[in-house]
């Protein structure tokens, strides 16, 4: 994507992120249903705050969004590179 290298399942701190692009300081997370209950939302906020404190941007997509609108998800990634 635009010459940017993405890595799958990278460790950052105590977390494993789905996709990471060091050049853009961008993390992409693809979330399943477990992320949409109260506990999941709370954990994701803590995790996202940690990433932001380290100068990283987090984009989150639902797995459903990726399956149903892949081109829209890819476009959002392009906009953030």
Secondary structure, 3 states (H helix, E strand, C coil): CCCCCCEEEEEECCEEEEEEECCCCEEEEEECHHHHCHHHHHHHHHHHHHHHHCCCEEEEEEHHHHHHCHHHHHHHHHHCC
